[in-house]
């Protein structure tokens, strides 16, 4: 697809951080944030909801701390994992807080994550 791209040199999957990003995705971003909001919204019990909420907000706290030390999840380069996180964060307050009751905190309560989204 590089022949069709406006920026064919952009590498969203840089080899020097592939393992680090894959681990962060597998352990935190996908299961506890991207899917975590859905685990909260579609919880079948109060206990399930409580566990999903704890995982989600512990992960947001971790990501807030991580991004306070570096611009992107892979350091100084924008990658596929930043894009994956962005897609959930940009909808967090207007959609997930309202409809999935992920309302322990709002994205605006995370200044670093809010800046990451660019709001």
N, C-alpha and C positions, 0 to 999 in steps of 0.2 A: 504494500500500500504506500510505500515511501514515494513512488512516482506520482501519487495523487495528493500527497500532503503538502501543505504550505510550509511546514518546517520539518523536512525529512530527516534532519539530524537529531531531532528530539528523541531521547532515549528514556522512556518511562519505566524501563526495567533494567537499570544499570547493573552490570555484573558485580561490581565491587560491594554492593549492598543488597544483593538478591536474597541471600540467606537471612540476613537481619530483618529485612522487610517481610519475608515469607513467614518467619517466626512471629513477628508482631501481628501480622494479619491472622495467622492461625490461632494464636492464643488470646488476642484482644480485639482487634478492629472488627473482624467479621463476626465471631460468635457473641461478643459482649456489647458491641455498639451497633453495627449494621443489622444484625439479626436480633440483638438485644432489645431494641425498641419494639420489635414484633413479639418477642417473648413476653414483654410487659403487657402489651396491648391485647394479646390473645391468651393470657394466662388462664388456666382452668381452675385455679384455686388461689386463695390468699397467700399461701405459702409459696406457690410458684411465682406469683407476682412479686412478693417480697424478695425472693432470691434473684429474680431477673433484674429488679430495681437495684439491688446491692451490686450485682455484677456490672450493670450499666454505669452507675455513678462512680464506682471504684475505678472503672476503666476511663471514664471522662476525667477524673482526677489525675490519673496516671498520664493521660495524653496531654492534659494542661501542663503538668510538670515537665514532661518531655519537650513539648514545644516552647516552653519558656527558656530552654537552653539551646535550641536549634530551630531554624526557620521551618524546616520540613521534617517529616518522619525519617527520611533517609539522610538527614544532615542538611547540606546546603543545596540539594538538588530536588526538584519537584518530580515525584514518581507516581506510578499507578496507585500506590497505597494512599497518597495524599488525595488523589481524585476519589478513591473509594470512601475515605473518611468525609471528604467535603460533601458528597451526595447525601449523607445522613445528617450531617450538622446543619446544612443549609435549610433543611426541612424541620429541624428539631423543635423550635419554639412554635411555629405556626401549625404544625401537623401533629407531631408526636406528643408534645406537652398537652395539647388540646384533646386529641382523640384517643391516644394510647395511655394517657394519664402518667406520663413520665415526668411528673411535675415536682419532684424533690427539689430540683433547681432548673433554671432555664439556661439556655446558651448564653444569655447576657450576663449571667452570674459567673461565667468563665471568660475573663478578659482575653486570655491568650487564644483560646479556641474561637472566640468571637472575631478576633483579629485575623486568625487563620482563614476564616470564612470570608473575610473582607467586608464585613458589614460596618 
